[in-house]
Structure formats: C-alpha cells, structure tokens
C-alpha cells in the first residue's frame, strides 16, 4: 500500500529545541465499506506508477491532483474487537 503523505521538518530558529519531523496521510471520502464501519475518511492509496511523480513534484498542480483521481480502491475488511 502506497499512501500519499505530506511531511515537514521544523527547525527552532533559536536553536534551543531539537528539530521536529512530522507527516500527515492525505485522505479522501471513504470507500463504501469504510463508511459502513463508521469512518468518514479513507487514506489515499496511490498507484505504484505514480510514486516517482509524487516524490518529485513539479509545479503542475493539475498533474498532482490527477494522481489522487487515479488512486487505488482496495477493499478494506474489519473485525469488531471482542
């Protein structure tokens, strides 16, 4: 599963705190089975042929949006905890 994420590194301008690395998975409307389980978002699962474009983005925002539009739609299963 290849998940579209954004990441950032924050550096304290005063140099008093260690760097902070963070990331967030990008989500979209839920797949039907995810919505049926009570969730309102699903991570965007990008196709392997889009990995290089995702990791090396240009300035073409329409091309980046096209990666989201061509996402994979796996079936997610779940089990209720005992």
C-alpha positions as CSV (number, residue, x, y, z in Angstrom):
1,X,0.0,0.0,0.0
2,X,1.4,3.3,-1.1
3,X,0.0,6.2,1.0
4,X,0.1,9.8,-0.2
5,X,1.6,11.8,2.7
6,X,3.0,15.3,3.3
7,X,6.0,15.8,5.5
8,X,7.8,18.7,7.1
9,X,10.9,19.5,9.2
10,X,10.7,22.3,11.7
11,X,13.8,23.8,13.0
12,X,13.8,26.1,16.0
13,X,15.1,29.5,14.9
14,X,16.8,30.0,18.2
15,X,18.5,26.5,18.1
16,X,17.3,25.7,21.6
17,X,14.9,22.8,20.6
18,X,15.6,19.7,18.5
19,X,14.2,19.5,15.0
20,X,10.6,18.3,14.7
21,X,9.8,15.9,11.9
22,X,6.1,15.4,11.1
23,X,3.9,13.9,8.5
24,X,0.2,13.5,7.7
25,X,-1.5,11.0,5.4
26,X,-3.8,12.6,2.9
27,X,-7.4,11.4,3.0
28,X,-10.5,11.4,0.8
29,X,-14.1,10.4,1.0
30,X,-14.4,6.9,2.5
31,X,-14.7,3.8,0.5
32,X,-18.2,2.3,0.9
33,X,-17.1,-0.5,3.3
34,X,-15.1,2.1,5.4
35,X,-18.2,4.4,5.6
36,X,-20.3,1.3,6.7
37,X,-17.8,0.7,9.5
38,X,-18.5,4.3,10.7
39,X,-15.5,6.2,9.4
40,X,-15.7,9.4,7.4
41,X,-12.3,9.4,5.6
42,X,-10.0,6.9,3.8
43,X,-6.3,7.3,3.2
44,X,-5.4,7.9,-0.5
45,X,-3.7,4.8,-1.8
46,X,-1.7,5.9,-4.8
47,X,-0.7,3.6,-7.7
48,X,2.9,2.4,-8.0
49,X,3.3,4.1,-11.4
50,X,2.7,7.5,-9.7
51,X,5.3,7.2,-6.9
52,X,8.1,9.0,-8.8
53,X,5.8,11.9,-9.7
54,X,4.6,12.1,-6.1
55,X,8.1,12.1,-4.6
56,X,9.4,14.6,-7.2
57,X,6.6,17.0,-7.7
58,X,6.8,19.8,-10.2
59,X,4.7,23.0,-10.2
60,X,1.8,21.4,-12.2
61,X,-0.9,21.1,-9.5
62,X,-3.3,19.5,-12.0
63,X,-0.8,16.7,-12.5
64,X,-0.7,16.1,-8.8
65,X,-4.5,16.1,-8.5
66,X,-4.6,13.6,-11.3
67,X,-2.6,11.2,-9.0
68,X,-5.4,11.4,-6.5
69,X,-8.0,10.9,-9.2
70,X,-6.3,7.7,-10.3
71,X,-6.0,6.3,-6.8
72,X,-6.4,2.6,-6.0
73,X,-9.6,1.3,-4.5
74,X,-8.8,-1.7,-2.3
75,X,-11.5,-3.4,-0.3
76,X,-10.9,-2.9,3.4
77,X,-12.1,-5.5,5.9
78,X,-12.5,-5.1,9.6
79,X,-13.5,-7.1,12.6
80,X,-15.1,-5.9,15.8
81,X,-12.9,-6.2,18.8
82,X,-14.1,-8.7,21.4
